[in-house]
Amino acid sequence: MRQLTPSGQQAINDVAQRHGFSTDAVQSMLESVMNGNGSMAQFSHYEFGGSGQWMSGGMTMIGDMFNNYLKGRVDSLCAELSRLIRGPIELYVTAPAQPDWWGPDLRWPNSTGGQNDLRYAWFAQAHRLAIDASGQITIYDTLDHQIGGVSQQQSGGYSVTFTSQYGYVDLSRLPVVSVNGVAPMQAAMSPAPAPYQAPQAPQTYNSGENVQPYYNPSSSGNESDIFASIEKLAGLQTRGILTAQEFAAKKADLLNRL
C-alpha cells in the first residue's frame, strides 16, 4: 500500500476508531475506494466478511451475506472514505517526478521503444533522436529525416538503422549533438571538393613553321578521384542532402572529365 502522509494517517486512525475497524482494514478499503474513483469499491478483507463490493447509492455486498449489521458498517465506512478522498486532506505522500532519461531539453517524443539494453525516443519537431545504449545516452540530429521505423540487430554489438522517407538510415551517419549531456568536440571538417572546372582549350607554342598543341596535364582529372567524388555524391543523395536531379547533373559533370 502507498505511504500515507501524517495528516492522512491521522484521518485513517479517526475513521477506524469511529467505525470499529482496524487501521489496516480501513487503509485497505481506502485503496479500494480510490481505485473505484470514489464511487465504487471491490475489496477483500476478513474484517469485512471476506470479498465484497460497494457502490455509492446503497448497493453493498459482503461475503457474510446475511450479516446485515456488518453490511451496514461497511457501507457507512465506504461512504465516509469516499467523502474523505474528495476532501482537502493530502492522504498520500507524493513521489517526486522522475526526470526523463533523454534529459530536460527534449519533451514529448513522437515515438519511443527499445529492446535488450537499448531504448530510443524520436522528437520530430526538434529533429532529434535519443539513444540509450547500456547507459550511454546519445542525442542525434535527424536532419530532415522523418523516422518511421527502427531495425536492430545484435552481433557482437548493436547495429541500429532507422527508416525514413529516404529508406534505411544508418545511425552512424547522423550528426551527434551530445553524449551523456556533453557536446562532442567539433570534428575537423574535411576540405570541400574543389569546384568543377571545364577542361581548358589546348594551348599552342610556336616552333618555327610548325604549330603543335600543348595540353596542361592538370586539366585531365584522375579517374579514381572522379569515381570517389561520385560515391560521395551518392551518399549525399541517400541522406537527402541532394535531390536525384542534382545528383544526376553533378555525376554527368564529373564523367565529362574522363
N, C-alpha and C positions, 0 to 999 in steps of 0.2 A: 504493500500500500504506500501511497505517496506520503511525504513528510508534511505534517501539519505545522502551521505557524503557532506561536504561543497563544494568540487570540483564538485561533481555530481549535486548538487543543482544549482551551477553557470552555469554548462553546460546546464541544462534544461532551465534556465532563458534565456540564449543566444539563444537557439533553438526556444523557444516560441516567443521571440521578432522578430527573423528573419522571421518566418513563419506566424505571426499574430494570434497565438492561445494562450489561457491562459496556465499558467504553470500547472494547474490541468489537462487540456486536454492533454498536452504533456506528463506529467508523466503517465497518464492513458494509452496513446499509447505506451510509453516506456515499460510498463509492458506487453502489448500485443505482442510487437515485441520480447521481451526477451522470452516469453512463446513459441513463434514460432521459437526459436533458431536463430533469426536474419534474417530469410528468408521468414517469413510469419507472419500475424497477423489477429486475429479476434477481432474486437473492437465494442464498443457501447458507443457513447458519442454524445450529441446533437450538439456539435461544428463540428463534422464530418458527420453531416446529419443522425444521428442515428446509427443503426447497419450496419456493413460492414466488408469487409475483404480485405487484401492486400497481394500480393505475389511478391517477388523480381523478376524483369524482366518485369514489366509493367502492371500486372493484378491488377486492383483496382476496387472494387465495394462499393458504399455507398448507404444509404437509399434514398437520394435525387438523384436518378439515372440519371436525365437529367441535373444536375448541373456539367458540365464538368470543370468549373473553380475550384469548391471546390474539385472535384475528383483529379485534378492536384496538388492542395496544399497538400492533404492528401498523395498522392503518394510521393511527394517531402519530406514531413515530415518523412514518414516511412523509406525512403531510407537513410536520414541523421541519424535517430536513429539507423538503422542497422549498419551504419559505427561507430557510437558512442560506441555501446556496444562491438565492436571488438577493440576499441582503448585502449590506456594506462590508461585512467582515471578510477579510482575506484569509481563506481557510487553509490554503496550501502554500508551501514555500515554492516560489517561482525560480526555476533553474535558470542560470544565466544563458543567454543565447550563444550558441556555438558559432564561431566565425566560419564562413565558407572556406573550403580548402583551397580555392583558387585565389584567395586574397580579397582585400577590401576595395580594390579598384574596379572590379568587374561585378555586374549584377545581372540577375535574371537570364540564365543561359537558355538558348533556344533548344538545345538538346544535351543530354548527358548519358553516360553509360560507362561500362567497364567490365573487365574480367581479369581473373588471376590477380596480379599485383599492379594492374594498370587501370586507370579511370580517366575520363576526359569530359570536358564541357566546352561547348561551342557557343560563341556570342556573336550573332550575325551583325548586329548594329555596330558593335565595337570592332569588328573584323579581327577577333581574337579566338585562339584555340588553346585551352589549358589542358596539359597532360601531366598526370601524377603517376610516375613510373617508380614504384618501390620507394616512395617518399620524396623523390626529386620532382619538384613541380616546375615545369617549363611552360612559358607562355609564348605562343607563336603568333605572328601576324599572318592572317589568312589572305591578305591582299584582296583580290576581287572574287575569290572562290566562295561559292555557296555550298557549304558542306551538306551532303545529303546521306552519307553512309560511312561506315568505318569497317575496315578489314584488318584483322590482326592474326599474325602467325607467330609461333614460338619455336625457334630452333637455335638453341644456344644463346638466345637473346630475343628481343622483341623487334618485330618488323611491322610497322603500322602504316597503312595508307588510308586516305580519306577520299571519298567520292565527291566530286563537284560537277558543275556543268561542263567542265573540260575533261572529265574522265577521272581516272585514279591519280591522286596527288600524293607524291612521296613526302612524308613528314620532314625528311631531312632537307627538302628544298624550300621550306618555309622559313622566312627570317625569324630569328629568335629575339623576343622582346626582353625576357628576363628568365633567370634560373633561380628558383627559391627566393624570389623577390629582388634579386640583384641583376641589374642590367649588364649584359656582357660587354667586354671591351669592343670598341669599334673595329671590326675586321678590316684589314688592309684591302683597299679597293684595287682590284686588278685593273690595269690600264685599259681604257676603252679601245676597241679596234679602230685602226686608222680609217678615216672615211674613204670610201671607194673613189678612185680616180681612173678615168678612162685612159687607155694606153695612148702615149704621145705619138704623134706622127713621126715617121722616120726622119732623122736629121742627115744632112749630107756634108761631105767635105770635098774640097777641090784638089785633085792631084794632077794638075795639068789639064789634059783634054778630057780625061775620063771622070765622070761623077758617079761615086758609089754611095749607096745608102749606108748610114751608120745608125745602129739601134742602141738605145740606152738599156743596159741589162736590167735596171730596176723597174722597167715598165712591164715586164712579164712576171706574173705572180707565181709564187711557189705553190705547186699543186697540193701538197699536204696542208699548207696554211689555209688554202681556199676551202678544202674539204672540212677542216676543223672549224672554220667560221660558219660553214653551212650547218654543222652539227649544233653549234651554239645557238644559231638562229632557230633551229628546230626545237631546242629546249625552251627558248623564249616563247615560241608559239604554244607549246604544251602548257606552259604556265599562264597563258592568256595575255602575255605582255604584247605579243604581236598577233595581228589578225592573219587569217590564211592568205589574204590578198597581199599584205605587207611581206609575209614570208616568201611568197612566190616571186615578188618583184626583186627582193634582195638576193634571193637564190639565183635568179636569172642574171643579175648584175655580176655576181661572183663567177658564175660559169663562163661569162663572156671573157674573163681574164685568162682562161686556159688556152 
